[in-house]
Amino acid sequence: MRMVFALRAELGSSQGTVKRVADQLGIGVESLRSWVKQAEIDTGARSGTTSAEAVENKRLRQENRELKRANEILQRASAFFGAETSHPDKCQAAIV
C-alpha cells in the first residue's frame, strides 16, 4: 500500500498505480486495490467503515446473537416454570 501511495505522489496521478505495483509484487490487482481502499478509509481519505469499526460491528453482532439466544432460553424456561406453577395439584402429584 505504501508503494502505491508513494507512486501516486511521485506521478501526481492515481491512474494505473495499483496495477503497476501489483505486477511488481506479483499479487492480485483486486486484492491490492481493496487493501489500498481500506487504508484510505482508515486514514480518513475516503468515506466508509474503518477496520476498527468493522471489528466492533462484528463483536456487537456476535454479542447480539448471544443475547437473543439467552433471551429465548429464558423465555422458554419462564413459560415452562409458569405452566408448572399454574397447576399446583399436578406439581404436588409429581412430588408425591
HELIX and SHEET records of a PDB file:
HELIX    1   1 ARG A    2  LEU A   11  1                                  10    
HELIX    2   2 THR A   17  LEU A   25  1                                   9    
HELIX    3   3 VAL A   29  THR A   43  1                                  15    
HELIX    4   4 SER A   51  THR A   85  1                                  35    
HELIX    5   5 PRO A   88  ILE A   95  1                                   8    
END                                                                             
